[in-house]
Amino acid sequence: METYKNYNREDFNKILSAKITRKLLITATVLASLGILNKTF
């Protein structure tokens, strides 16, 4: 039972970090796009 709990926690952490990474990547992409647009126009 203990190993099952630990596995769930690790899985949850993996999913959480993946979501955070995706959000950071999207934010960085949007900021970069805005910066390029500001320089172009």
N, CA, C, O and CB atoms as a CASP TS submission, in Angstrom:
PFRMAT TS
TARGET T0000
AUTHOR 0000-0000-0000
METHOD Language model
MODEL 1
PARENT N/A
ATOM      1  N   MET     1       0.831  -1.196   0.000  1.00  0.00           N
ATOM      2  CA  MET     1       0.000   0.000   0.000  1.00  0.00           C
ATOM      3  C   MET     1       0.871   1.253   0.000  1.00  0.00           C
ATOM      4  O   MET     1       0.554   2.243  -0.660  1.00  0.00           O
ATOM      5  CB  MET     1      -0.943   0.002   1.214  1.00  0.00           C
ATOM      6  N   GLU     2       1.957   1.198   0.739  1.00  0.00           N
ATOM      7  CA  GLU     2       2.844   2.371   0.835  1.00  0.00           C
ATOM      8  C   GLU     2       3.486   2.694  -0.511  1.00  0.00           C
ATOM      9  O   GLU     2       3.578   3.857  -0.902  1.00  0.00           O
ATOM     10  CB  GLU     2       3.938   2.131   1.889  1.00  0.00           C
ATOM     11  N   THR     3       3.931   1.648  -1.216  1.00  0.00           N
ATOM     12  CA  THR     3       4.563   1.870  -2.519  1.00  0.00           C
ATOM     13  C   THR     3       3.562   2.457  -3.503  1.00  0.00           C
ATOM     14  O   THR     3       3.916   3.290  -4.338  1.00  0.00           O
ATOM     15  CB  THR     3       5.144   0.557  -3.073  1.00  0.00           C
ATOM     16  N   TYR     4       2.317   2.023  -3.402  1.00  0.00           N
ATOM     17  CA  TYR     4       1.269   2.535  -4.300  1.00  0.00           C
ATOM     18  C   TYR     4       1.067   4.032  -4.077  1.00  0.00           C
ATOM     19  O   TYR     4       0.915   4.799  -5.028  1.00  0.00           O
ATOM     20  CB  TYR     4      -0.067   1.774  -4.077  1.00  0.00           C
ATOM     21  N   LYS     5       1.068   4.436  -2.802  1.00  0.00           N
ATOM     22  CA  LYS     5       0.925   5.869  -2.484  1.00  0.00           C
ATOM     23  C   LYS     5       2.097   6.661  -3.064  1.00  0.00           C
ATOM     24  O   LYS     5       1.905   7.707  -3.685  1.00  0.00           O
ATOM     25  CB  LYS     5       0.840   6.085  -0.945  1.00  0.00           C
ATOM     26  N   ASN     6       3.293   6.158  -2.857  1.00  0.00           N
ATOM     27  CA  ASN     6       4.480   6.850  -3.355  1.00  0.00           C
ATOM     28  C   ASN     6       4.457   6.962  -4.874  1.00  0.00           C
ATOM     29  O   ASN     6       4.821   7.995  -5.435  1.00  0.00           O
ATOM     30  CB  ASN     6       5.748   6.126  -2.903  1.00  0.00           C
ATOM     31  N   TYR     7       4.027   5.894  -5.532  1.00  0.00           N
ATOM     32  CA  TYR     7       3.958   5.901  -6.995  1.00  0.00           C
ATOM     33  C   TYR     7       2.972   6.965  -7.464  1.00  0.00           C
ATOM     34  O   TYR     7       3.244   7.699  -8.414  1.00  0.00           O
ATOM     35  CB  TYR     7       3.547   4.509  -7.533  1.00  0.00           C
ATOM     36  N   ASN     8       1.825   7.043  -6.791  1.00  0.00           N
ATOM     37  CA  ASN     8       0.826   8.040  -7.160  1.00  0.00           C
ATOM     38  C   ASN     8       1.382   9.449  -7.001  1.00  0.00           C
ATOM     39  O   ASN     8       1.155  10.314  -7.847  1.00  0.00           O
ATOM     40  CB  ASN     8      -0.437   7.871  -6.312  1.00  0.00           C
ATOM     41  N   ARG     9       2.103   9.671  -5.924  1.00  0.00           N
ATOM     42  CA  ARG     9       2.657  11.002  -5.679  1.00  0.00           C
ATOM     43  C   ARG     9       3.666  11.359  -6.767  1.00  0.00           C
ATOM     44  O   ARG     9       3.672  12.483  -7.268  1.00  0.00           O
ATOM     45  CB  ARG     9       3.321  11.071  -4.284  1.00  0.00           C
ATOM     46  N   GLU    10       4.521  10.399  -7.131  1.00  0.00           N
ATOM     47  CA  GLU    10       5.512  10.656  -8.190  1.00  0.00           C
ATOM     48  C   GLU    10       4.815  10.955  -9.507  1.00  0.00           C
ATOM     49  O   GLU    10       5.193  11.880 -10.225  1.00  0.00           O
ATOM     50  CB  GLU    10       6.465   9.450  -8.357  1.00  0.00           C
ATOM     51  N   ASP    11       3.795  10.166  -9.819  1.00  0.00           N
ATOM     52  CA  ASP    11       3.029  10.368 -11.046  1.00  0.00           C
ATOM     53  C   ASP    11       2.402  11.754 -11.056  1.00  0.00           C
ATOM     54  O   ASP    11       2.448  12.461 -12.063  1.00  0.00           O
ATOM     55  CB  ASP    11       1.943   9.290 -11.193  1.00  0.00           C
ATOM     56  N   PHE    12       1.814  12.137  -9.923  1.00  0.00           N
ATOM     57  CA  PHE    12       1.174  13.444  -9.805  1.00  0.00           C
ATOM     58  C   PHE    12       2.193  14.555 -10.021  1.00  0.00           C
ATOM     59  O   PHE    12       1.923  15.530 -10.723  1.00  0.00           O
ATOM     60  CB  PHE    12       0.499  13.595  -8.432  1.00  0.00           C
ATOM     61  N   ASN    13       3.372  14.401  -9.410  1.00  0.00           N
ATOM     62  CA  ASN    13       4.425  15.409  -9.574  1.00  0.00           C
ATOM     63  C   ASN    13       4.859  15.521 -11.025  1.00  0.00           C
ATOM     64  O   ASN    13       5.104  16.621 -11.520  1.00  0.00           O
ATOM     65  CB  ASN    13       5.629  15.071  -8.696  1.00  0.00           C
ATOM     66  N   LYS    14       4.956  14.387 -11.708  1.00  0.00           N
ATOM     67  CA  LYS    14       5.339  14.404 -13.131  1.00  0.00           C
ATOM     68  C   LYS    14       4.314  15.170 -13.949  1.00  0.00           C
ATOM     69  O   LYS    14       4.672  16.012 -14.772  1.00  0.00           O
ATOM     70  CB  LYS    14       5.485  12.967 -13.678  1.00  0.00           C
ATOM     71  N   ILE    15       3.031  14.878 -13.722  1.00  0.00           N
ATOM     72  CA  ILE    15       1.958  15.551 -14.465  1.00  0.00           C
ATOM     73  C   ILE    15       1.977  17.042 -14.160  1.00  0.00           C
ATOM     74  O   ILE    15       1.840  17.873 -15.058  1.00  0.00           O
ATOM     75  CB  ILE    15       0.572  14.943 -14.113  1.00  0.00           C
ATOM     76  N   LEU    16       2.149  17.373 -12.877  1.00  0.00           N
ATOM     77  CA  LEU    16       2.150  18.777 -12.457  1.00  0.00           C
ATOM     78  C   LEU    16       3.301  19.528 -13.113  1.00  0.00           C
ATOM     79  O   LEU    16       3.101  20.614 -13.657  1.00  0.00           O
ATOM     80  CB  LEU    16       2.249  18.887 -10.924  1.00  0.00           C
ATOM     81  N   SER    17       4.503  18.963 -13.066  1.00  0.00           N
ATOM     82  CA  SER    17       5.661  19.637 -13.662  1.00  0.00           C
ATOM     83  C   SER    17       5.502  19.755 -15.171  1.00  0.00           C
ATOM     84  O   SER    17       5.942  20.741 -15.763  1.00  0.00           O
ATOM     85  CB  SER    17       6.957  18.883 -13.326  1.00  0.00           C
ATOM     86  N   ALA    18       4.881  18.767 -15.798  1.00  0.00           N
ATOM     87  CA  ALA    18       4.646  18.835 -17.242  1.00  0.00           C
ATOM     88  C   ALA    18       3.702  19.985 -17.572  1.00  0.00           C
ATOM     89  O   ALA    18       3.915  20.711 -18.543  1.00  0.00           O
ATOM     90  CB  ALA    18       4.068  17.502 -17.764  1.00  0.00           C
ATOM     91  N   LYS    19       2.644  20.153 -16.751  1.00  0.00           N
ATOM     92  CA  LYS    19       1.695  21.245 -16.976  1.00  0.00           C
ATOM     93  C   LYS    19       2.379  22.590 -16.795  1.00  0.00           C
ATOM     94  O   LYS    19       2.175  23.509 -17.588  1.00  0.00           O
ATOM     95  CB  LYS    19       0.493  21.128 -16.023  1.00  0.00           C
ATOM     96  N   ILE    20       3.203  22.703 -15.733  1.00  0.00           N
ATOM     97  CA  ILE    20       3.905  23.968 -15.468  1.00  0.00           C
ATOM     98  C   ILE    20       4.856  24.278 -16.614  1.00  0.00           C
ATOM     99  O   ILE    20       4.932  25.418 -17.072  1.00  0.00           O
ATOM    100  CB  ILE    20       4.680  23.903 -14.125  1.00  0.00           C
ATOM    101  N   THR    21       5.586  23.260 -17.079  1.00  0.00           N
ATOM    102  CA  THR    21       6.525  23.461 -18.185  1.00  0.00           C
ATOM    103  C   THR    21       5.798  23.937 -19.429  1.00  0.00           C
ATOM    104  O   THR    21       6.265  24.839 -20.124  1.00  0.00           O
ATOM    105  CB  THR    21       7.291  22.169 -18.487  1.00  0.00           C
ATOM    106  N   ARG    22       4.642  23.321 -19.708  1.00  0.00           N
ATOM    107  CA  ARG    22       3.871  23.705 -20.895  1.00  0.00           C
ATOM    108  C   ARG    22       3.407  25.154 -20.776  1.00  0.00           C
ATOM    109  O   ARG    22       3.476  25.916 -21.740  1.00  0.00           O
ATOM    110  CB  ARG    22       2.655  22.766 -21.086  1.00  0.00           C
ATOM    111  N   LYS    23       2.928  25.534 -19.572  1.00  0.00           N
ATOM    112  CA  LYS    23       2.474  26.912 -19.372  1.00  0.00           C
ATOM    113  C   LYS    23       3.625  27.888 -19.580  1.00  0.00           C
ATOM    114  O   LYS    23       3.451  28.934 -20.206  1.00  0.00           O
ATOM    115  CB  LYS    23       1.875  27.089 -17.964  1.00  0.00           C
ATOM    116  N   LEU    24       4.804  27.546 -19.054  1.00  0.00           N
ATOM    117  CA  LEU    24       5.971  28.421 -19.207  1.00  0.00           C
ATOM    118  C   LEU    24       6.351  28.547 -20.674  1.00  0.00           C
ATOM    119  O   LEU    24       6.670  29.640 -21.141  1.00  0.00           O
ATOM    120  CB  LEU    24       7.165  27.887 -18.393  1.00  0.00           C
ATOM    121  N   LEU    25       6.319  27.436 -21.402  1.00  0.00           N
ATOM    122  CA  LEU    25       6.660  27.466 -22.828  1.00  0.00           C
ATOM    123  C   LEU    25       5.675  28.331 -23.601  1.00  0.00           C
ATOM    124  O   LEU    25       6.076  29.126 -24.450  1.00  0.00           O
ATOM    125  CB  LEU    25       6.682  26.044 -23.409  1.00  0.00           C
ATOM    126  N   ILE    26       4.385  28.179 -23.309  1.00  0.00           N
ATOM    127  CA  ILE    26       3.362  28.978 -23.996  1.00  0.00           C
ATOM    128  C   ILE    26       3.569  30.454 -23.681  1.00  0.00           C
ATOM    129  O   ILE    26       3.522  31.294 -24.580  1.00  0.00           O
ATOM    130  CB  ILE    26       1.931  28.529 -23.581  1.00  0.00           C
ATOM    131  N   THR    27       3.799  30.774 -22.408  1.00  0.00           N
ATOM    132  CA  THR    27       4.020  32.166 -22.004  1.00  0.00           C
ATOM    133  C   THR    27       5.230  32.742 -22.719  1.00  0.00           C
ATOM    134  O   THR    27       5.178  33.861 -23.231  1.00  0.00           O
ATOM    135  CB  THR    27       4.205  32.270 -20.481  1.00  0.00           C
ATOM    136  N   ALA    28       6.323  31.983 -22.757  1.00  0.00           N
ATOM    137  CA  ALA    28       7.540  32.449 -23.423  1.00  0.00           C
ATOM    138  C   ALA    28       7.281  32.684 -24.906  1.00  0.00           C
ATOM    139  O   ALA    28       7.744  33.676 -25.468  1.00  0.00           O
ATOM    140  CB  ALA    28       8.683  31.434 -23.236  1.00  0.00           C
ATOM    141  N   THR    29       6.550  31.785 -25.534  1.00  0.00           N
ATOM    142  CA  THR    29       6.236  31.924 -26.962  1.00  0.00           C
ATOM    143  C   THR    29       5.409  33.173 -27.216  1.00  0.00           C
ATOM    144  O   THR    29       5.684  33.928 -28.149  1.00  0.00           O
ATOM    145  CB  THR    29       5.485  30.686 -27.474  1.00  0.00           C
ATOM    146  N   VAL    30       4.392  33.391 -26.382  1.00  0.00           N
ATOM    147  CA  VAL    30       3.532  34.572 -26.534  1.00  0.00           C
ATOM    148  C   VAL    30       4.347  35.841 -26.346  1.00  0.00           C
ATOM    149  O   VAL    30       4.219  36.783 -27.128  1.00  0.00           O
ATOM    150  CB  VAL    30       2.362  34.535 -25.525  1.00  0.00           C
ATOM    151  N   LEU    31       5.183  35.874 -25.314  1.00  0.00           N
ATOM    152  CA  LEU    31       6.007  37.060 -25.058  1.00  0.00           C
ATOM    153  C   LEU    31       6.955  37.315 -26.222  1.00  0.00           C
ATOM    154  O   LEU    31       7.137  38.462 -26.631  1.00  0.00           O
ATOM    155  CB  LEU    31       6.805  36.894 -23.750  1.00  0.00           C
ATOM    156  N   ALA    32       7.557  36.264 -26.757  1.00  0.00           N
ATOM    157  CA  ALA    32       8.464  36.407 -27.894  1.00  0.00           C
ATOM    158  C   ALA    32       7.710  36.939 -29.104  1.00  0.00           C
ATOM    159  O   ALA    32       8.205  37.819 -29.809  1.00  0.00           O
ATOM    160  CB  ALA    32       9.134  35.061 -28.228  1.00  0.00           C
ATOM    161  N   SER    33       6.516  36.408 -29.348  1.00  0.00           N
ATOM    162  CA  SER    33       5.705  36.868 -30.483  1.00  0.00           C
ATOM    163  C   SER    33       5.359  38.340 -30.334  1.00  0.00           C
ATOM    164  O   SER    33       5.447  39.099 -31.299  1.00  0.00           O
ATOM    165  CB  SER    33       4.417  36.034 -30.606  1.00  0.00           C
ATOM    166  N   LEU    34       4.972  38.746 -29.142  1.00  0.00           N
ATOM    167  CA  LEU    34       4.638  40.154 -28.897  1.00  0.00           C
ATOM    168  C   LEU    34       5.864  41.032 -29.120  1.00  0.00           C
ATOM    169  O   LEU    34       5.760  42.110 -29.704  1.00  0.00           O
ATOM    170  CB  LEU    34       4.094  40.348 -27.459  1.00  0.00           C
ATOM    171  N   GLY    35       7.015  40.577 -28.660  1.00  0.00           N
ATOM    172  CA  GLY    35       8.243  41.340 -28.849  1.00  0.00           C
ATOM    173  C   GLY    35       8.567  41.504 -30.326  1.00  0.00           C
ATOM    174  O   GLY    35       8.954  42.591 -30.755  1.00  0.00           O
ATOM    175  N   ILE    36       8.416  40.449 -31.104  1.00  0.00           N
ATOM    176  CA  ILE    36       8.679  40.509 -32.549  1.00  0.00           C
ATOM    177  C   ILE    36       7.694  41.467 -33.213  1.00  0.00           C
ATOM    178  O   ILE    36       8.082  42.263 -34.068  1.00  0.00           O
ATOM    179  CB  ILE    36       8.577  39.093 -33.192  1.00  0.00           C
ATOM    180  N   LEU    37       6.423  41.393 -32.823  1.00  0.00           N
ATOM    181  CA  LEU    37       5.400  42.278 -33.396  1.00  0.00           C
ATOM    182  C   LEU    37       5.725  43.734 -33.076  1.00  0.00           C
ATOM    183  O   LEU    37       5.596  44.607 -33.934  1.00  0.00           O
ATOM    184  CB  LEU    37       3.990  41.910 -32.859  1.00  0.00           C
ATOM    185  N   ASN    38       6.146  43.990 -31.843  1.00  0.00           N
ATOM    186  CA  ASN    38       6.470  45.364 -31.455  1.00  0.00           C
ATOM    187  C   ASN    38       7.643  45.901 -32.263  1.00  0.00           C
ATOM    188  O   ASN    38       7.658  47.077 -32.627  1.00  0.00           O
ATOM    189  CB  ASN    38       6.789  45.435 -29.959  1.00  0.00           C
ATOM    190  N   LYS    39       8.622  45.056 -32.546  1.00  0.00           N
ATOM    191  CA  LYS    39       9.789  45.490 -33.330  1.00  0.00           C
ATOM    192  C   LYS    39       9.404  45.692 -34.793  1.00  0.00           C
ATOM    193  O   LYS    39       9.922  46.591 -35.454  1.00  0.00           O
ATOM    194  CB  LYS    39      10.938  44.456 -33.219  1.00  0.00           C
ATOM    195  N   THR    40       8.495  44.857 -35.299  1.00  0.00           N
ATOM    196  CA  THR    40       8.124  44.927 -36.715  1.00  0.00           C
ATOM    197  C   THR    40       7.282  46.161 -37.011  1.00  0.00           C
ATOM    198  O   THR    40       7.519  46.861 -37.996  1.00  0.00           O
ATOM    199  CB  THR    40       7.362  43.669 -37.126  1.00  0.00           C
ATOM    200  N   PHE    41       6.288  46.428 -36.145  1.00  0.00           N
ATOM    201  CA  PHE    41       5.375  47.534 -36.439  1.00  0.00           C
ATOM    202  C   PHE    41       5.770  48.803 -35.692  1.00  0.00           C
ATOM    203  O   PHE    41       5.105  49.830 -35.826  1.00  0.00           O
ATOM    204  CB  PHE    41       3.946  47.147 -36.081  1.00  0.00           C
TER
END
